[in-house]
């Protein structure tokens, strides 16, 4: 059954950009509900010309109520040596752990690539173990 259309007037903002200025935003969100908690993946972006511009940080956050989220893991673009990151996707594994797919510009050839991270808990993702 399809979900009803979203009414922006009745919506609740769960994450704001770091600044309330043009070109700053938090988005590219993905949500996973694991039966107990809500897990949010999101991207922070800055306008061109700003320090660490574009998709400079991505994070995984958790919430018990789907409204108030707390970051448990994050990565900055310089940790990947990339000019930009895009949307991340969090899923469960067959063994009960978590898999995070990360999309970013490959510093070797400037093409988009997707790597995966696997961990027992989202707070334990390790960039060195990406595949």
MODELLER restraints for C-alpha pairs under 7 A, 6 or more apart:
rsr = mdl.restraints
at = mdl.atoms
rsr.add(forms.Gaussian(group=physical.xy_distance, feature=features.Distance(at['CA:14:A'], at['CA:67:A']), mean=5.43, stdev=0.5))
rsr.add(forms.Gaussian(group=physical.xy_distance, feature=features.Distance(at['CA:14:A'], at['CA:68:A']), mean=6.41, stdev=0.5))
rsr.add(forms.Gaussian(group=physical.xy_distance, feature=features.Distance(at['CA:15:A'], at['CA:26:A']), mean=6.77, stdev=0.5))
rsr.add(forms.Gaussian(group=physical.xy_distance, feature=features.Distance(at['CA:16:A'], at['CA:26:A']), mean=6.14, stdev=0.5))
rsr.add(forms.Gaussian(group=physical.xy_distance, feature=features.Distance(at['CA:17:A'], at['CA:24:A']), mean=5.82, stdev=0.5))
rsr.add(forms.Gaussian(group=physical.xy_distance, feature=features.Distance(at['CA:17:A'], at['CA:25:A']), mean=4.47, stdev=0.5))
rsr.add(forms.Gaussian(group=physical.xy_distance, feature=features.Distance(at['CA:17:A'], at['CA:26:A']), mean=4.91, stdev=0.5))
rsr.add(forms.Gaussian(group=physical.xy_distance, feature=features.Distance(at['CA:17:A'], at['CA:44:A']), mean=6.94, stdev=0.5))
rsr.add(forms.Gaussian(group=physical.xy_distance, feature=features.Distance(at['CA:18:A'], at['CA:24:A']), mean=6.93, stdev=0.5))
rsr.add(forms.Gaussian(group=physical.xy_distance, feature=features.Distance(at['CA:23:A'], at['CA:46:A']), mean=5.71, stdev=0.5))
rsr.add(forms.Gaussian(group=physical.xy_distance, feature=features.Distance(at['CA:23:A'], at['CA:47:A']), mean=4.33, stdev=0.5))
rsr.add(forms.Gaussian(group=physical.xy_distance, feature=features.Distance(at['CA:24:A'], at['CA:45:A']), mean=5.64, stdev=0.5))
rsr.add(forms.Gaussian(group=physical.xy_distance, feature=features.Distance(at['CA:24:A'], at['CA:46:A']), mean=4.61, stdev=0.5))
rsr.add(forms.Gaussian(group=physical.xy_distance, feature=features.Distance(at['CA:24:A'], at['CA:47:A']), mean=5.97, stdev=0.5))
rsr.add(forms.Gaussian(group=physical.xy_distance, feature=features.Distance(at['CA:25:A'], at['CA:44:A']), mean=5.93, stdev=0.5))
rsr.add(forms.Gaussian(group=physical.xy_distance, feature=features.Distance(at['CA:25:A'], at['CA:45:A']), mean=5.41, stdev=0.5))
rsr.add(forms.Gaussian(group=physical.xy_distance, feature=features.Distance(at['CA:25:A'], at['CA:46:A']), mean=6.82, stdev=0.5))
rsr.add(forms.Gaussian(group=physical.xy_distance, feature=features.Distance(at['CA:26:A'], at['CA:42:A']), mean=6.67, stdev=0.5))
rsr.add(forms.Gaussian(group=physical.xy_distance, feature=features.Distance(at['CA:26:A'], at['CA:43:A']), mean=5.57, stdev=0.5))
rsr.add(forms.Gaussian(group=physical.xy_distance, feature=features.Distance(at['CA:26:A'], at['CA:44:A']), mean=4.50, stdev=0.5))
rsr.add(forms.Gaussian(group=physical.xy_distance, feature=features.Distance(at['CA:26:A'], at['CA:45:A']), mean=6.33, stdev=0.5))
rsr.add(forms.Gaussian(group=physical.xy_distance, feature=features.Distance(at['CA:27:A'], at['CA:42:A']), mean=5.44, stdev=0.5))
rsr.add(forms.Gaussian(group=physical.xy_distance, feature=features.Distance(at['CA:27:A'], at['CA:43:A']), mean=5.36, stdev=0.5))
rsr.add(forms.Gaussian(group=physical.xy_distance, feature=features.Distance(at['CA:27:A'], at['CA:44:A']), mean=6.62, stdev=0.5))
rsr.add(forms.Gaussian(group=physical.xy_distance, feature=features.Distance(at['CA:28:A'], at['CA:42:A']), mean=5.51, stdev=0.5))
rsr.add(forms.Gaussian(group=physical.xy_distance, feature=features.Distance(at['CA:28:A'], at['CA:43:A']), mean=5.76, stdev=0.5))
rsr.add(forms.Gaussian(group=physical.xy_distance, feature=features.Distance(at['CA:28:A'], at['CA:87:A']), mean=5.25, stdev=0.5))
rsr.add(forms.Gaussian(group=physical.xy_distance, feature=features.Distance(at['CA:29:A'], at['CA:40:A']), mean=6.65, stdev=0.5))
rsr.add(forms.Gaussian(group=physical.xy_distance, feature=features.Distance(at['CA:29:A'], at['CA:41:A']), mean=5.40, stdev=0.5))
rsr.add(forms.Gaussian(group=physical.xy_distance, feature=features.Distance(at['CA:29:A'], at['CA:42:A']), mean=4.48, stdev=0.5))
rsr.add(forms.Gaussian(group=physical.xy_distance, feature=features.Distance(at['CA:30:A'], at['CA:40:A']), mean=5.67, stdev=0.5))
rsr.add(forms.Gaussian(group=physical.xy_distance, feature=features.Distance(at['CA:30:A'], at['CA:41:A']), mean=5.11, stdev=0.5))
rsr.add(forms.Gaussian(group=physical.xy_distance, feature=features.Distance(at['CA:30:A'], at['CA:42:A']), mean=6.69, stdev=0.5))
rsr.add(forms.Gaussian(group=physical.xy_distance, feature=features.Distance(at['CA:30:A'], at['CA:89:A']), mean=6.21, stdev=0.5))
rsr.add(forms.Gaussian(group=physical.xy_distance, feature=features.Distance(at['CA:31:A'], at['CA:38:A']), mean=6.69, stdev=0.5))
rsr.add(forms.Gaussian(group=physical.xy_distance, feature=features.Distance(at['CA:31:A'], at['CA:39:A']), mean=5.49, stdev=0.5))
rsr.add(forms.Gaussian(group=physical.xy_distance, feature=features.Distance(at['CA:31:A'], at['CA:40:A']), mean=4.60, stdev=0.5))
rsr.add(forms.Gaussian(group=physical.xy_distance, feature=features.Distance(at['CA:31:A'], at['CA:41:A']), mean=6.46, stdev=0.5))
rsr.add(forms.Gaussian(group=physical.xy_distance, feature=features.Distance(at['CA:32:A'], at['CA:38:A']), mean=5.77, stdev=0.5))
rsr.add(forms.Gaussian(group=physical.xy_distance, feature=features.Distance(at['CA:32:A'], at['CA:39:A']), mean=5.01, stdev=0.5))
rsr.add(forms.Gaussian(group=physical.xy_distance, feature=features.Distance(at['CA:32:A'], at['CA:40:A']), mean=6.60, stdev=0.5))
rsr.add(forms.Gaussian(group=physical.xy_distance, feature=features.Distance(at['CA:32:A'], at['CA:90:A']), mean=6.73, stdev=0.5))
rsr.add(forms.Gaussian(group=physical.xy_distance, feature=features.Distance(at['CA:32:A'], at['CA:91:A']), mean=6.89, stdev=0.5))
rsr.add(forms.Gaussian(group=physical.xy_distance, feature=features.Distance(at['CA:33:A'], at['CA:39:A']), mean=6.17, stdev=0.5))
rsr.add(forms.Gaussian(group=physical.xy_distance, feature=features.Distance(at['CA:37:A'], at['CA:62:A']), mean=6.78, stdev=0.5))
rsr.add(forms.Gaussian(group=physical.xy_distance, feature=features.Distance(at['CA:37:A'], at['CA:63:A']), mean=5.80, stdev=0.5))
rsr.add(forms.Gaussian(group=physical.xy_distance, feature=features.Distance(at['CA:37:A'], at['CA:64:A']), mean=4.93, stdev=0.5))
rsr.add(forms.Gaussian(group=physical.xy_distance, feature=features.Distance(at['CA:38:A'], at['CA:62:A']), mean=5.70, stdev=0.5))
rsr.add(forms.Gaussian(group=physical.xy_distance, feature=features.Distance(at['CA:38:A'], at['CA:63:A']), mean=5.11, stdev=0.5))
rsr.add(forms.Gaussian(group=physical.xy_distance, feature=features.Distance(at['CA:38:A'], at['CA:64:A']), mean=6.21, stdev=0.5))
rsr.add(forms.Gaussian(group=physical.xy_distance, feature=features.Distance(at['CA:38:A'], at['CA:66:A']), mean=5.62, stdev=0.5))
rsr.add(forms.Gaussian(group=physical.xy_distance, feature=features.Distance(at['CA:39:A'], at['CA:60:A']), mean=6.80, stdev=0.5))
rsr.add(forms.Gaussian(group=physical.xy_distance, feature=features.Distance(at['CA:39:A'], at['CA:61:A']), mean=5.70, stdev=0.5))
rsr.add(forms.Gaussian(group=physical.xy_distance, feature=features.Distance(at['CA:39:A'], at['CA:62:A']), mean=4.63, stdev=0.5))
rsr.add(forms.Gaussian(group=physical.xy_distance, feature=features.Distance(at['CA:39:A'], at['CA:63:A']), mean=6.53, stdev=0.5))
rsr.add(forms.Gaussian(group=physical.xy_distance, feature=features.Distance(at['CA:40:A'], at['CA:60:A']), mean=5.59, stdev=0.5))
rsr.add(forms.Gaussian(group=physical.xy_distance, feature=features.Distance(at['CA:40:A'], at['CA:61:A']), mean=5.05, stdev=0.5))
rsr.add(forms.Gaussian(group=physical.xy_distance, feature=features.Distance(at['CA:40:A'], at['CA:62:A']), mean=6.23, stdev=0.5))
rsr.add(forms.Gaussian(group=physical.xy_distance, feature=features.Distance(at['CA:41:A'], at['CA:59:A']), mean=5.63, stdev=0.5))
rsr.add(forms.Gaussian(group=physical.xy_distance, feature=features.Distance(at['CA:41:A'], at['CA:60:A']), mean=4.54, stdev=0.5))
rsr.add(forms.Gaussian(group=physical.xy_distance, feature=features.Distance(at['CA:41:A'], at['CA:61:A']), mean=6.41, stdev=0.5))
rsr.add(forms.Gaussian(group=physical.xy_distance, feature=features.Distance(at['CA:41:A'], at['CA:88:A']), mean=6.14, stdev=0.5))
rsr.add(forms.Gaussian(group=physical.xy_distance, feature=features.Distance(at['CA:41:A'], at['CA:89:A']), mean=6.69, stdev=0.5))
rsr.add(forms.Gaussian(group=physical.xy_distance, feature=features.Distance(at['CA:41:A'], at['CA:90:A']), mean=6.99, stdev=0.5))
rsr.add(forms.Gaussian(group=physical.xy_distance, feature=features.Distance(at['CA:42:A'], at['CA:58:A']), mean=5.64, stdev=0.5))
rsr.add(forms.Gaussian(group=physical.xy_distance, feature=features.Distance(at['CA:42:A'], at['CA:59:A']), mean=5.59, stdev=0.5))
rsr.add(forms.Gaussian(group=physical.xy_distance, feature=features.Distance(at['CA:42:A'], at['CA:60:A']), mean=6.75, stdev=0.5))
rsr.add(forms.Gaussian(group=physical.xy_distance, feature=features.Distance(at['CA:42:A'], at['CA:87:A']), mean=6.96, stdev=0.5))
rsr.add(forms.Gaussian(group=physical.xy_distance, feature=features.Distance(at['CA:43:A'], at['CA:55:A']), mean=6.47, stdev=0.5))
rsr.add(forms.Gaussian(group=physical.xy_distance, feature=features.Distance(at['CA:43:A'], at['CA:57:A']), mean=5.86, stdev=0.5))
rsr.add(forms.Gaussian(group=physical.xy_distance, feature=features.Distance(at['CA:43:A'], at['CA:58:A']), mean=4.36, stdev=0.5))
rsr.add(forms.Gaussian(group=physical.xy_distance, feature=features.Distance(at['CA:43:A'], at['CA:59:A']), mean=6.60, stdev=0.5))
rsr.add(forms.Gaussian(group=physical.xy_distance, feature=features.Distance(at['CA:43:A'], at['CA:86:A']), mean=6.83, stdev=0.5))
rsr.add(forms.Gaussian(group=physical.xy_distance, feature=features.Distance(at['CA:43:A'], at['CA:87:A']), mean=6.60, stdev=0.5))
rsr.add(forms.Gaussian(group=physical.xy_distance, feature=features.Distance(at['CA:44:A'], at['CA:55:A']), mean=5.79, stdev=0.5))
rsr.add(forms.Gaussian(group=physical.xy_distance, feature=features.Distance(at['CA:44:A'], at['CA:56:A']), mean=6.23, stdev=0.5))
rsr.add(forms.Gaussian(group=physical.xy_distance, feature=features.Distance(at['CA:44:A'], at['CA:57:A']), mean=5.29, stdev=0.5))
rsr.add(forms.Gaussian(group=physical.xy_distance, feature=features.Distance(at['CA:44:A'], at['CA:58:A']), mean=6.21, stdev=0.5))
rsr.add(forms.Gaussian(group=physical.xy_distance, feature=features.Distance(at['CA:45:A'], at['CA:53:A']), mean=6.71, stdev=0.5))
rsr.add(forms.Gaussian(group=physical.xy_distance, feature=features.Distance(at['CA:45:A'], at['CA:54:A']), mean=4.81, stdev=0.5))
rsr.add(forms.Gaussian(group=physical.xy_distance, feature=features.Distance(at['CA:45:A'], at['CA:55:A']), mean=4.46, stdev=0.5))
rsr.add(forms.Gaussian(group=physical.xy_distance, feature=features.Distance(at['CA:45:A'], at['CA:56:A']), mean=5.96, stdev=0.5))
rsr.add(forms.Gaussian(group=physical.xy_distance, feature=features.Distance(at['CA:46:A'], at['CA:53:A']), mean=4.80, stdev=0.5))
rsr.add(forms.Gaussian(group=physical.xy_distance, feature=features.Distance(at['CA:46:A'], at['CA:54:A']), mean=4.97, stdev=0.5))
rsr.add(forms.Gaussian(group=physical.xy_distance, feature=features.Distance(at['CA:46:A'], at['CA:55:A']), mean=6.89, stdev=0.5))
rsr.add(forms.Gaussian(group=physical.xy_distance, feature=features.Distance(at['CA:47:A'], at['CA:53:A']), mean=5.79, stdev=0.5))
rsr.add(forms.Gaussian(group=physical.xy_distance, feature=features.Distance(at['CA:47:A'], at['CA:54:A']), mean=6.09, stdev=0.5))
rsr.add(forms.Gaussian(group=physical.xy_distance, feature=features.Distance(at['CA:48:A'], at['CA:54:A']), mean=6.42, stdev=0.5))
rsr.add(forms.Gaussian(group=physical.xy_distance, feature=features.Distance(at['CA:54:A'], at['CA:84:A']), mean=6.00, stdev=0.5))
rsr.add(forms.Gaussian(group=physical.xy_distance, feature=features.Distance(at['CA:55:A'], at['CA:84:A']), mean=4.78, stdev=0.5))
rsr.add(forms.Gaussian(group=physical.xy_distance, feature=features.Distance(at['CA:55:A'], at['CA:85:A']), mean=4.95, stdev=0.5))
rsr.add(forms.Gaussian(group=physical.xy_distance, feature=features.Distance(at['CA:55:A'], at['CA:86:A']), mean=6.37, stdev=0.5))
rsr.add(forms.Gaussian(group=physical.xy_distance, feature=features.Distance(at['CA:56:A'], at['CA:76:A']), mean=5.59, stdev=0.5))
rsr.add(forms.Gaussian(group=physical.xy_distance, feature=features.Distance(at['CA:56:A'], at['CA:77:A']), mean=5.03, stdev=0.5))
rsr.add(forms.Gaussian(group=physical.xy_distance, feature=features.Distance(at['CA:56:A'], at['CA:84:A']), mean=6.13, stdev=0.5))
rsr.add(forms.Gaussian(group=physical.xy_distance, feature=features.Distance(at['CA:56:A'], at['CA:85:A']), mean=6.62, stdev=0.5))
rsr.add(forms.Gaussian(group=physical.xy_distance, feature=features.Distance(at['CA:57:A'], at['CA:75:A']), mean=5.73, stdev=0.5))
rsr.add(forms.Gaussian(group=physical.xy_distance, feature=features.Distance(at['CA:57:A'], at['CA:76:A']), mean=4.38, stdev=0.5))
rsr.add(forms.Gaussian(group=physical.xy_distance, feature=features.Distance(at['CA:57:A'], at['CA:77:A']), mean=6.06, stdev=0.5))
rsr.add(forms.Gaussian(group=physical.xy_distance, feature=features.Distance(at['CA:58:A'], at['CA:74:A']), mean=5.61, stdev=0.5))
rsr.add(forms.Gaussian(group=physical.xy_distance, feature=features.Distance(at['CA:58:A'], at['CA:75:A']), mean=5.56, stdev=0.5))
rsr.add(forms.Gaussian(group=physical.xy_distance, feature=features.Distance(at['CA:58:A'], at['CA:76:A']), mean=6.59, stdev=0.5))
rsr.add(forms.Gaussian(group=physical.xy_distance, feature=features.Distance(at['CA:59:A'], at['CA:71:A']), mean=6.59, stdev=0.5))
rsr.add(forms.Gaussian(group=physical.xy_distance, feature=features.Distance(at['CA:59:A'], at['CA:73:A']), mean=5.65, stdev=0.5))
rsr.add(forms.Gaussian(group=physical.xy_distance, feature=features.Distance(at['CA:59:A'], at['CA:74:A']), mean=4.01, stdev=0.5))
rsr.add(forms.Gaussian(group=physical.xy_distance, feature=features.Distance(at['CA:59:A'], at['CA:75:A']), mean=6.41, stdev=0.5))
rsr.add(forms.Gaussian(group=physical.xy_distance, feature=features.Distance(at['CA:60:A'], at['CA:71:A']), mean=5.74, stdev=0.5))
rsr.add(forms.Gaussian(group=physical.xy_distance, feature=features.Distance(at['CA:60:A'], at['CA:72:A']), mean=5.90, stdev=0.5))
rsr.add(forms.Gaussian(group=physical.xy_distance, feature=features.Distance(at['CA:60:A'], at['CA:73:A']), mean=5.27, stdev=0.5))
rsr.add(forms.Gaussian(group=physical.xy_distance, feature=features.Distance(at['CA:60:A'], at['CA:74:A']), mean=6.21, stdev=0.5))
rsr.add(forms.Gaussian(group=physical.xy_distance, feature=features.Distance(at['CA:61:A'], at['CA:69:A']), mean=5.65, stdev=0.5))
rsr.add(forms.Gaussian(group=physical.xy_distance, feature=features.Distance(at['CA:61:A'], at['CA:70:A']), mean=4.99, stdev=0.5))
rsr.add(forms.Gaussian(group=physical.xy_distance, feature=features.Distance(at['CA:61:A'], at['CA:71:A']), mean=3.91, stdev=0.5))
rsr.add(forms.Gaussian(group=physical.xy_distance, feature=features.Distance(at['CA:61:A'], at['CA:72:A']), mean=5.37, stdev=0.5))
rsr.add(forms.Gaussian(group=physical.xy_distance, feature=features.Distance(at['CA:62:A'], at['CA:69:A']), mean=5.17, stdev=0.5))
rsr.add(forms.Gaussian(group=physical.xy_distance, feature=features.Distance(at['CA:62:A'], at['CA:70:A']), mean=5.36, stdev=0.5))
rsr.add(forms.Gaussian(group=physical.xy_distance, feature=features.Distance(at['CA:62:A'], at['CA:71:A']), mean=6.41, stdev=0.5))
rsr.add(forms.Gaussian(group=physical.xy_distance, feature=features.Distance(at['CA:62:A'], at['CA:72:A']), mean=6.88, stdev=0.5))
rsr.add(forms.Gaussian(group=physical.xy_distance, feature=features.Distance(at['CA:63:A'], at['CA:69:A']), mean=4.63, stdev=0.5))
rsr.add(forms.Gaussian(group=physical.xy_distance, feature=features.Distance(at['CA:63:A'], at['CA:70:A']), mean=6.58, stdev=0.5))
rsr.add(forms.Gaussian(group=physical.xy_distance, feature=features.Distance(at['CA:72:A'], at['CA:122:A']), mean=6.93, stdev=0.5))
rsr.add(forms.Gaussian(group=physical.xy_distance, feature=features.Distance(at['CA:72:A'], at['CA:123:A']), mean=5.05, stdev=0.5))
rsr.add(forms.Gaussian(group=physical.xy_distance, feature=features.Distance(at['CA:73:A'], at['CA:122:A']), mean=6.72, stdev=0.5))
rsr.add(forms.Gaussian(group=physical.xy_distance, feature=features.Distance(at['CA:73:A'], at['CA:123:A']), mean=5.10, stdev=0.5))
rsr.add(forms.Gaussian(group=physical.xy_distance, feature=features.Distance(at['CA:77:A'], at['CA:83:A']), mean=6.57, stdev=0.5))
rsr.add(forms.Gaussian(group=physical.xy_distance, feature=features.Distance(at['CA:77:A'], at['CA:84:A']), mean=6.13, stdev=0.5))
rsr.add(forms.Gaussian(group=physical.xy_distance, feature=features.Distance(at['CA:77:A'], at['CA:85:A']), mean=6.49, stdev=0.5))
rsr.add(forms.Gaussian(group=physical.xy_distance, feature=features.Distance(at['CA:81:A'], at['CA:107:A']), mean=6.07, stdev=0.5))
rsr.add(forms.Gaussian(group=physical.xy_distance, feature=features.Distance(at['CA:82:A'], at['CA:104:A']), mean=6.82, stdev=0.5))
rsr.add(forms.Gaussian(group=physical.xy_distance, feature=features.Distance(at['CA:82:A'], at['CA:105:A']), mean=5.62, stdev=0.5))
rsr.add(forms.Gaussian(group=physical.xy_distance, feature=features.Distance(at['CA:82:A'], at['CA:106:A']), mean=6.30, stdev=0.5))
rsr.add(forms.Gaussian(group=physical.xy_distance, feature=features.Distance(at['CA:82:A'], at['CA:107:A']), mean=5.31, stdev=0.5))
rsr.add(forms.Gaussian(group=physical.xy_distance, feature=features.Distance(at['CA:83:A'], at['CA:105:A']), mean=6.50, stdev=0.5))
rsr.add(forms.Gaussian(group=physical.xy_distance, feature=features.Distance(at['CA:84:A'], at['CA:104:A']), mean=5.90, stdev=0.5))
rsr.add(forms.Gaussian(group=physical.xy_distance, feature=features.Distance(at['CA:84:A'], at['CA:105:A']), mean=5.88, stdev=0.5))
rsr.add(forms.Gaussian(group=physical.xy_distance, feature=features.Distance(at['CA:85:A'], at['CA:103:A']), mean=5.90, stdev=0.5))
rsr.add(forms.Gaussian(group=physical.xy_distance, feature=features.Distance(at['CA:85:A'], at['CA:104:A']), mean=4.10, stdev=0.5))
rsr.add(forms.Gaussian(group=physical.xy_distance, feature=features.Distance(at['CA:85:A'], at['CA:105:A']), mean=6.47, stdev=0.5))
rsr.add(forms.Gaussian(group=physical.xy_distance, feature=features.Distance(at['CA:86:A'], at['CA:103:A']), mean=5.32, stdev=0.5))
rsr.add(forms.Gaussian(group=physical.xy_distance, feature=features.Distance(at['CA:86:A'], at['CA:104:A']), mean=5.75, stdev=0.5))
rsr.add(forms.Gaussian(group=physical.xy_distance, feature=features.Distance(at['CA:87:A'], at['CA:102:A']), mean=6.92, stdev=0.5))
rsr.add(forms.Gaussian(group=physical.xy_distance, feature=features.Distance(at['CA:87:A'], at['CA:103:A']), mean=6.02, stdev=0.5))
rsr.add(forms.Gaussian(group=physical.xy_distance, feature=features.Distance(at['CA:88:A'], at['CA:100:A']), mean=6.83, stdev=0.5))
rsr.add(forms.Gaussian(group=physical.xy_distance, feature=features.Distance(at['CA:88:A'], at['CA:101:A']), mean=5.54, stdev=0.5))
rsr.add(forms.Gaussian(group=physical.xy_distance, feature=features.Distance(at['CA:88:A'], at['CA:102:A']), mean=4.74, stdev=0.5))
rsr.add(forms.Gaussian(group=physical.xy_distance, feature=features.Distance(at['CA:88:A'], at['CA:103:A']), mean=6.13, stdev=0.5))
rsr.add(forms.Gaussian(group=physical.xy_distance, feature=features.Distance(at['CA:89:A'], at['CA:100:A']), mean=5.61, stdev=0.5))
rsr.add(forms.Gaussian(group=physical.xy_distance, feature=features.Distance(at['CA:89:A'], at['CA:101:A']), mean=5.11, stdev=0.5))
rsr.add(forms.Gaussian(group=physical.xy_distance, feature=features.Distance(at['CA:89:A'], at['CA:102:A']), mean=6.83, stdev=0.5))
rsr.add(forms.Gaussian(group=physical.xy_distance, feature=features.Distance(at['CA:90:A'], at['CA:98:A']), mean=6.93, stdev=0.5))
rsr.add(forms.Gaussian(group=physical.xy_distance, feature=features.Distance(at['CA:90:A'], at['CA:99:A']), mean=5.76, stdev=0.5))
rsr.add(forms.Gaussian(group=physical.xy_distance, feature=features.Distance(at['CA:90:A'], at['CA:100:A']), mean=4.54, stdev=0.5))
rsr.add(forms.Gaussian(group=physical.xy_distance, feature=features.Distance(at['CA:90:A'], at['CA:101:A']), mean=6.51, stdev=0.5))
rsr.add(forms.Gaussian(group=physical.xy_distance, feature=features.Distance(at['CA:91:A'], at['CA:98:A']), mean=5.75, stdev=0.5))
rsr.add(forms.Gaussian(group=physical.xy_distance, feature=features.Distance(at['CA:91:A'], at['CA:99:A']), mean=5.26, stdev=0.5))
rsr.add(forms.Gaussian(group=physical.xy_distance, feature=features.Distance(at['CA:91:A'], at['CA:100:A']), mean=6.50, stdev=0.5))
rsr.add(forms.Gaussian(group=physical.xy_distance, feature=features.Distance(at['CA:92:A'], at['CA:98:A']), mean=4.47, stdev=0.5))
rsr.add(forms.Gaussian(group=physical.xy_distance, feature=features.Distance(at['CA:92:A'], at['CA:99:A']), mean=5.99, stdev=0.5))
rsr.add(forms.Gaussian(group=physical.xy_distance, feature=features.Distance(at['CA:93:A'], at['CA:99:A']), mean=6.29, stdev=0.5))
rsr.add(forms.Gaussian(group=physical.xy_distance, feature=features.Distance(at['CA:97:A'], at['CA:119:A']), mean=5.81, stdev=0.5))
rsr.add(forms.Gaussian(group=physical.xy_distance, feature=features.Distance(at['CA:97:A'], at['CA:120:A']), mean=4.22, stdev=0.5))
rsr.add(forms.Gaussian(group=physical.xy_distance, feature=features.Distance(at['CA:97:A'], at['CA:121:A']), mean=6.18, stdev=0.5))
rsr.add(forms.Gaussian(group=physical.xy_distance, feature=features.Distance(at['CA:98:A'], at['CA:118:A']), mean=5.72, stdev=0.5))
rsr.add(forms.Gaussian(group=physical.xy_distance, feature=features.Distance(at['CA:98:A'], at['CA:119:A']), mean=5.52, stdev=0.5))
rsr.add(forms.Gaussian(group=physical.xy_distance, feature=features.Distance(at['CA:98:A'], at['CA:120:A']), mean=6.00, stdev=0.5))
rsr.add(forms.Gaussian(group=physical.xy_distance, feature=features.Distance(at['CA:98:A'], at['CA:121:A']), mean=6.18, stdev=0.5))
rsr.add(forms.Gaussian(group=physical.xy_distance, feature=features.Distance(at['CA:98:A'], at['CA:122:A']), mean=6.38, stdev=0.5))
rsr.add(forms.Gaussian(group=physical.xy_distance, feature=features.Distance(at['CA:99:A'], at['CA:116:A']), mean=6.67, stdev=0.5))
rsr.add(forms.Gaussian(group=physical.xy_distance, feature=features.Distance(at['CA:99:A'], at['CA:117:A']), mean=5.57, stdev=0.5))
rsr.add(forms.Gaussian(group=physical.xy_distance, feature=features.Distance(at['CA:99:A'], at['CA:118:A']), mean=4.46, stdev=0.5))
rsr.add(forms.Gaussian(group=physical.xy_distance, feature=features.Distance(at['CA:99:A'], at['CA:119:A']), mean=6.66, stdev=0.5))
rsr.add(forms.Gaussian(group=physical.xy_distance, feature=features.Distance(at['CA:100:A'], at['CA:116:A']), mean=5.57, stdev=0.5))
rsr.add(forms.Gaussian(group=physical.xy_distance, feature=features.Distance(at['CA:100:A'], at['CA:117:A']), mean=5.08, stdev=0.5))
rsr.add(forms.Gaussian(group=physical.xy_distance, feature=features.Distance(at['CA:100:A'], at['CA:118:A']), mean=6.42, stdev=0.5))
rsr.add(forms.Gaussian(group=physical.xy_distance, feature=features.Distance(at['CA:101:A'], at['CA:114:A']), mean=6.40, stdev=0.5))
rsr.add(forms.Gaussian(group=physical.xy_distance, feature=features.Distance(at['CA:101:A'], at['CA:115:A']), mean=5.69, stdev=0.5))
rsr.add(forms.Gaussian(group=physical.xy_distance, feature=features.Distance(at['CA:101:A'], at['CA:116:A']), mean=4.46, stdev=0.5))
rsr.add(forms.Gaussian(group=physical.xy_distance, feature=features.Distance(at['CA:101:A'], at['CA:117:A']), mean=6.46, stdev=0.5))
rsr.add(forms.Gaussian(group=physical.xy_distance, feature=features.Distance(at['CA:102:A'], at['CA:114:A']), mean=5.39, stdev=0.5))
rsr.add(forms.Gaussian(group=physical.xy_distance, feature=features.Distance(at['CA:102:A'], at['CA:115:A']), mean=5.36, stdev=0.5))
rsr.add(forms.Gaussian(group=physical.xy_distance, feature=features.Distance(at['CA:102:A'], at['CA:116:A']), mean=6.20, stdev=0.5))
rsr.add(forms.Gaussian(group=physical.xy_distance, feature=features.Distance(at['CA:103:A'], at['CA:112:A']), mean=6.88, stdev=0.5))
rsr.add(forms.Gaussian(group=physical.xy_distance, feature=features.Distance(at['CA:103:A'], at['CA:113:A']), mean=5.71, stdev=0.5))
rsr.add(forms.Gaussian(group=physical.xy_distance, feature=features.Distance(at['CA:103:A'], at['CA:114:A']), mean=4.48, stdev=0.5))
rsr.add(forms.Gaussian(group=physical.xy_distance, feature=features.Distance(at['CA:103:A'], at['CA:115:A']), mean=6.74, stdev=0.5))
rsr.add(forms.Gaussian(group=physical.xy_distance, feature=features.Distance(at['CA:104:A'], at['CA:112:A']), mean=5.59, stdev=0.5))
rsr.add(forms.Gaussian(group=physical.xy_distance, feature=features.Distance(at['CA:104:A'], at['CA:113:A']), mean=5.67, stdev=0.5))
rsr.add(forms.Gaussian(group=physical.xy_distance, feature=features.Distance(at['CA:104:A'], at['CA:114:A']), mean=6.59, stdev=0.5))
rsr.add(forms.Gaussian(group=physical.xy_distance, feature=features.Distance(at['CA:105:A'], at['CA:111:A']), mean=5.48, stdev=0.5))
rsr.add(forms.Gaussian(group=physical.xy_distance, feature=features.Distance(at['CA:105:A'], at['CA:112:A']), mean=4.43, stdev=0.5))
rsr.add(forms.Gaussian(group=physical.xy_distance, feature=features.Distance(at['CA:105:A'], at['CA:113:A']), mean=6.10, stdev=0.5))
rsr.add(forms.Gaussian(group=physical.xy_distance, feature=features.Distance(at['CA:106:A'], at['CA:112:A']), mean=5.85, stdev=0.5))
rsr.add(forms.Gaussian(group=physical.xy_distance, feature=features.Distance(at['CA:106:A'], at['CA:113:A']), mean=5.95, stdev=0.5))
rsr.add(forms.Gaussian(group=physical.xy_distance, feature=features.Distance(at['CA:115:A'], at['CA:130:A']), mean=6.04, stdev=0.5))
rsr.add(forms.Gaussian(group=physical.xy_distance, feature=features.Distance(at['CA:115:A'], at['CA:131:A']), mean=5.42, stdev=0.5))
rsr.add(forms.Gaussian(group=physical.xy_distance, feature=features.Distance(at['CA:116:A'], at['CA:130:A']), mean=5.34, stdev=0.5))
rsr.add(forms.Gaussian(group=physical.xy_distance, feature=features.Distance(at['CA:116:A'], at['CA:131:A']), mean=5.23, stdev=0.5))
rsr.add(forms.Gaussian(group=physical.xy_distance, feature=features.Distance(at['CA:117:A'], at['CA:125:A']), mean=6.15, stdev=0.5))
rsr.add(forms.Gaussian(group=physical.xy_distance, feature=features.Distance(at['CA:117:A'], at['CA:126:A']), mean=6.88, stdev=0.5))
rsr.add(forms.Gaussian(group=physical.xy_distance, feature=features.Distance(at['CA:117:A'], at['CA:129:A']), mean=6.65, stdev=0.5))
rsr.add(forms.Gaussian(group=physical.xy_distance, feature=features.Distance(at['CA:117:A'], at['CA:130:A']), mean=4.86, stdev=0.5))
rsr.add(forms.Gaussian(group=physical.xy_distance, feature=features.Distance(at['CA:117:A'], at['CA:131:A']), mean=6.70, stdev=0.5))
rsr.add(forms.Gaussian(group=physical.xy_distance, feature=features.Distance(at['CA:118:A'], at['CA:125:A']), mean=6.45, stdev=0.5))
rsr.add(forms.Gaussian(group=physical.xy_distance, feature=features.Distance(at['CA:119:A'], at['CA:125:A']), mean=5.55, stdev=0.5))
